[in-house]
Amino acid sequence: MRSRRKVEHIQHVLQEPLSNADFSDIRLLHNCLPGTSGSRVELGTKVAGLDLALPFFFNALTGGAAGTEEINHKLALASRHFRIPMAVGSQKAALEDPSLEGSYRIVRKTCPDGLIFANLSAGCSLEEARRAVDMLEADALQLHLNAPQEMVMPEGDRDFGGWLRNITEVTEGLKVPVIVKETGFGMAAEQVGMLAQAGVKAVDVSGRGGTNFINIEAGRAGFAAGELADWGIPTPLALLEALEGKSGTVDIIASGGVNTSLSMVKSLALGAAAVGLGALPLKLILREGVDRAVKELEEIIEGIKKYMALLGARTVTDLKQVPLVILGETGEWLRARGFPAHKYARRDFRQLS
Ligand SMILES: Cc1cc2nc3c(=O)[nH]c(=O)nc-3n(C[C@H](O)[C@H](O)[C@H](O)COP(=O)(O)O)c2cc1C
């Protein structure tokens, strides 16, 4: 059952057009005296204490079903090319049936020195978390939150109790950093605050606007999602919420339909430490193959560099100091929630390095 579901998820992503989160309310200011050169822009960043060569990585997608070893192999080849981290899909299947481990282990085989993120549900035990990390010699563990998806699946879980307690236990007991991620419905400031308190090193807001598992599961079950299709916090807002809710050293990752150079730059400028890419690399790799996917991602990287040069930002840290004007519904939301939008608009270009 689980294996068929995973294959159908991939088929759905391939059939549907790529869905982009709407960042149009977030406006960057042109810097007419940028003082930078595009060729000298540096794209390195740090997430959960790990050094990334580029400010994006491949987010959790798959493993544990027919054809997924090949998909993970191709994704791993591209991640190795860019020296960016790659997360595998939920390893629950392989914990239950070790014959499926190969579809995940292929990632470590392909990237012996790469950064790899293990992945399980936030409902997992510490013992399961350790086994998932060991399976891949993983550098971090992602724990995913997916209540809306479970709710729509006829066979899905209905009991979401104990997640925060589990997360705390896993965070305290595991040697590698824990990243808690949503799966397309976003996070609010309050829960990000609780996750930071629980000791997670990074939260990935994975907001609404990209892959939508309510639509996917409703489609699989043969009914229309109706009003539920609008459920969730849009990615730019989830990011702003997370930045308000975070405390201590927790890093915020932006994902959920962040597929273009401009939306990546806006996410980083708002304060994300990095961007997670889900459907985009999957589609590119399956439709066009690894080489073409690498070329398309290189174009995105060039785009990021161009925007950074135009803003006068030489590094990803510089980007966090460029002014942003937050308009429209996004601005209204911030005001309604009592979060200051003007602090982004009043940033001072002149303090860039
Ligand atoms: C086919 C597919 C399978 C996924 N499987 C997982 C998973 O096993 N674990 C997980 O944490 N997230 C999973 N996700 C969610 C992604 O990691 C990501 O949070 C979500 O797709 C939003 O990002 P996107 O809009 O860039 O796709 C999956 C996404 C897709 C498209």
The ligand as an ORCA input file, in Angstrom:
! r2SCAN-3c Opt
* xyz 0 1
  C       6.805     12.980     -4.504
  C       7.059     13.632     -3.185
  C       7.327     12.852     -2.082
  C       7.607     13.448     -0.842
  N       7.936     12.655      0.230
  C       8.332     13.225      1.389
  C       8.800     12.442      2.471
  O       8.874     11.207      2.398
  N       9.190     13.073      3.611
  C       9.126     14.441      3.727
  O       9.540     14.991      4.747
  N       8.664     15.206      2.725
  C       8.277     14.642      1.572
  N       7.842     15.436      0.529
  C       7.658     16.880      0.757
  C       8.824     17.727      0.266
  O      10.008     17.448      0.958
  C       8.482     19.237      0.433
  O       8.340     19.548      1.792
  C       7.209     19.620     -0.313
  O       7.121     18.899     -1.528
  C       7.141     21.096     -0.632
  O       8.202     21.500     -1.449
  P       8.075     21.704     -3.070
  O       6.915     22.615     -3.279
  O       9.398     22.263     -3.461
  O       7.827     20.345     -3.656
  C       7.573     14.858     -0.708
  C       7.296     15.629     -1.830
  C       7.047     15.051     -3.060
  C       6.792     15.940     -4.237
*
